[in-house]
Amino acid sequence: MNKKFLITGAIFGLLAVIIGAFGTHGLKPLLDEAARESFETGVKYQTYHALLFLILGSSQIALVRFKKLTYYLLLLGVIFFSGSIYLLATNNLTSIDFKGIALITPLGGTLLIAAWILLLINFLKKQTK
């Protein structure tokens, strides 16, 4: 399970750098300031949670029974939250109208919040030695 966290964290981190650079350099002349800020928010949250994946994968701070659910909450949360922000921020650049997926962003945020709550519960229940 730790290897899955580490691989996912590395992939999300790698993609955050690539997507962030593309947004900063490739999309800058194409997006207005509000869309750029929104896009940057998606990159930031993806980066933060990539780091969380790496921390959880390289430590024993989470109980095994909490790890699987935490993994999927984080995975889907990042994909839904950051992914939908990327699509919505670049909506004007495509012929596809992504405004219909706007409700996926708060769903992704809710999944991320749930993962953090689960981690808090895990830490409260964990026995100290």
C-alpha positions as a printed NumPy array, in Angstrom:
array([[  0.   ,   0.   ,   0.   ],
       [  2.876,   2.397,   0.755],
       [  4.286,   1.875,  -2.736],
       [  0.918,   2.848,  -4.234],
       [  0.943,   6.082,  -2.205],
       [  4.503,   6.856,  -3.294],
       [  3.862,   6.157,  -6.979],
       [  0.647,   8.197,  -6.968],
       [  2.382,  11.064,  -5.152],
       [  5.24 ,  11.047,  -7.639],
       [  2.841,  11.   , -10.613],
       [  0.699,  13.808,  -9.178],
       [  3.836,  15.823,  -8.368],
       [  5.274,  15.309, -11.843],
       [  1.988,  16.255, -13.483],
       [  1.626,  19.315, -11.239],
       [  5.006,  20.628, -12.435],
       [  4.174,  19.925, -16.089],
       [  0.628,  21.325, -15.896],
       [  1.821,  24.329, -13.855],
       [  4.558,  25.153, -16.371],
       [  2.124,  24.75 , -19.248],
       [ -0.356,  27.026, -17.513],
       [  2.251,  29.654, -16.725],
       [  4.012,  29.695, -20.078],
       [  1.678,  28.188, -22.647],
       [ -1.698,  29.422, -21.454],
       [ -0.71 ,  32.817, -20.05 ],
       [ -1.483,  34.761, -23.223],
       [ -4.71 ,  32.816, -23.771],
       [ -6.37 ,  33.081, -20.361],
       [ -7.648,  36.096, -18.481],
       [ -6.343,  36.75 , -14.974],
       [ -9.262,  35.062, -13.202],
       [ -8.872,  31.883, -15.272],
       [ -5.1  ,  31.852, -14.64 ],
       [ -5.638,  32.209, -10.895],
       [ -8.19 ,  29.413, -10.951],
       [ -5.832,  27.194, -12.947],
       [ -3.045,  27.962, -10.459],
       [ -5.336,  26.952,  -7.581],
       [ -5.785,  23.546,  -9.191],
       [ -2.015,  23.152,  -9.513],
       [ -1.444,  24.195,  -5.874],
       [ -3.959,  21.716,  -4.494],
       [ -2.586,  18.953,  -6.681],
       [  0.925,  19.717,  -5.408],
       [ -0.148,  19.819,  -1.757],
       [ -1.852,  16.464,  -2.044],
       [  1.02 ,  14.936,  -4.029],
       [  3.192,  15.784,  -1.026],
       [  0.625,  14.253,   1.318],
       [  0.681,  11.035,  -0.733],
       [  4.477,  10.964,  -0.419],
       [  4.359,  11.581,   3.34 ],
       [  1.75 ,   8.883,   3.912],
       [  3.621,   6.461,   1.68 ],
       [  6.944,   6.945,   3.414],
       [  5.749,   6.726,   7.003],
       [  3.705,   4.577,   9.319],
       [  1.685,   7.46 ,  10.735],
       [ -1.602,   6.149,   9.35 ],
       [ -3.186,   2.933,  10.551],
       [ -3.505,   0.285,   7.856],
       [ -7.308,   0.167,   8.102],
       [ -7.498,   3.891,   7.314],
       [ -4.968,   3.918,   4.483],
       [ -7.036,   2.331,   1.72 ],
       [-10.009,   4.647,   2.164],
       [ -7.716,   7.657,   2.578],
       [ -5.934,   6.712,  -0.64 ],
       [ -9.133,   6.62 ,  -2.688],
       [-10.56 ,   9.777,  -1.131],
       [ -7.349,  11.647,  -1.972],
       [ -7.039,  10.144,  -5.449],
       [-10.597,  10.97 ,  -6.499],
       [-10.503,  14.292,  -4.66 ],
       [ -7.44 ,  15.491,  -6.573],
       [ -8.756,  14.247,  -9.907],
       [-12.198,  15.791,  -9.403],
       [-11.034,  19.038,  -7.775],
       [ -7.922,  19.941,  -9.736],
       [ -9.023,  18.217, -12.937],
       [-12.322,  20.068, -13.089],
       [-10.59 ,  23.374, -12.328],
       [ -8.177,  22.794, -15.23 ],
       [-11.07 ,  22.114, -17.591],
       [-13.196,  25.008, -16.355],
       [-10.308,  27.495, -16.453],
       [ -9.566,  26.579, -20.081],
       [-13.223,  26.281, -21.101],
       [-13.03 ,  29.199, -23.55 ],
       [-10.159,  27.558, -25.435],
       [-12.074,  24.485, -26.573],
       [-15.207,  23.714, -28.49 ],
       [-16.395,  21.579, -25.554],
       [-18.411,  23.337, -22.872],
       [-17.071,  22.108, -19.534],
       [-19.413,  24.287, -17.455],
       [-21.628,  21.247, -16.939],
       [-18.965,  19.665, -14.717],
       [-18.812,  22.643, -12.362],
       [-20.368,  20.596,  -9.54 ],
       [-17.487,  18.132,  -9.678],
       [-15.148,  20.752,  -8.192],
       [-16.926,  20.969,  -4.814],
       [-17.376,  17.191,  -4.825],
       [-13.601,  16.832,  -5.212],
       [-13.058,  19.35 ,  -2.428],
       [-15.454,  17.413,  -0.206],
       [-13.524,  14.192,  -0.863],
       [-10.265,  15.938,   0.065],
       [-11.838,  17.276,   3.267],
       [-13.117,  13.768,   4.073],
       [ -9.589,  12.379,   3.633],
       [ -8.191,  14.968,   6.047],
       [-10.967,  14.197,   8.567],
       [-10.171,  10.498,   8.245],
       [ -6.512,  11.247,   8.933],
       [ -7.47 ,  13.269,  12.001],
       [ -9.62 ,  10.398,  13.295],
       [ -6.719,   8.044,  12.603],
       [ -4.33 ,  10.202,  14.64 ],
       [ -6.805,  10.51 ,  17.519],
       [ -7.3  ,   6.722,  17.642],
       [ -3.656,   5.786,  17.199],
       [ -2.056,   4.479,  20.369],
       [  1.032,   6.329,  21.512],
       [  4.004,   4.265,  22.603]])
